[in-house]
């Protein structure tokens, strides 16, 4: 890379954003800086990257891990009715719509936004081309508190999965790593595990980190925040006419679940909302499966097979299915799920299937005539796939192997999801 500080720079203005050419890429492996034509710095790039000195602080796994990673569901008492849990989760701060917040800011980006916030990924057109960019942010302090390596890898996987659901190929990532005091060996261990988890996921998904920052010493009275990596992923859509949203666009579409039929109540939003517990272990991400699922969805969208796509994350399949119906004018669905493969007692199978969380699962809507083609595409990529129901009516009906689980009017469910956060802040202001 060669930078020239003295040469008059080329400038391109785009509204209020200035772009300045500062250098050129060279093939000699040197970083060279010139000031008015005179070389003022020259150093091999490897000395700044691969061969840079490593800063190693003492690390030690936190003593709390052994306790919090144990989960005994029997100690939670009798499983609550699925309908009660469903309503509670729809209004939980981590799940409920953030529309009241982001609508107060410019989210149209000079009218270039073609995929609105709140749909998994925001999508912005690249003017003058047929392309668009999909952008998503993700992070779970709860998952990283329980397993910082897996939690960080999950954050990368979900951010990339969100842009894949828009029809975009993930091409780059950035991060903000938030933690407590790194002078404490336990915090430094968490931090190192997060970095290793991010690195593993980015390599497997072929998504390079282009930059990032850290925020450390986040403590109150000696108590640190949850270790929380926030991951941003950008994806490229070659044809902006082929973008995909989370909302099912029409009745009489088949709903297909892509990805393994597993679920884990450990570390879930369900466990925190319904029982006040942050314990267990988040379901690990199989990065090879994650990559295959993402690429299958992107290809299915590009080939016109997939009409909508939404990943399953906080709240599990029941919440993800509900979100597929929101912003549709009240379009419902009727789904029968196979019982999840879950580390849970038989009495908890219903709740684990509906609200258990695991990576690499995406719900798509497909024209019935296109289901065979999509299943062949998935099979060729080694991705588990099965048709689980259809869109139609005005109710959310989700059963588990024929046993009723959730049955609610879409309008009622959407009201809970859309108004909870706004109502909370309006009460506080009043």
Buried (B, 14 or more C-beta within 10 A) or exposed (E): BBBBBEBEEEEEEEEEEEEEEBBEEEEEEBBBBBEEEEEEEEEEBEEEEEEEEEEEEEBEEBEEBEEBBEBEBEEBEEBBEBEEBBBBBBBBEBBBBBBBEBEEEEEEEEEEBBBBBBBBBBBBBEEEEEBBBBBBBBBBBBBBBBBBBBBBBBBBBBBBBBBBBBBBBBBBBBBBBBBBBBEBBBBBBBBBBBBBBBBBBBEBBEBEBEEBEEEBEBBEEEEBBBBBBBBBBBBBBEEBEBBBBBBBEEEEBBBBBBBBBBBBBBBBBBBBBBBEBBBBBBBBBBBEBBBBBBBBBBBBBBEEBBBBBBBBBBBBBBBBBBBBBBBBEBBBBBBBBEBBBBBBEEEBBBBBBBBBBBBBBBBBBBBEEBBEBBBEBBEEBEBBBBBBBBBBBEBBBBBBEEEEBBBBBBBEBBEBBBBBBBEEEEEEEE
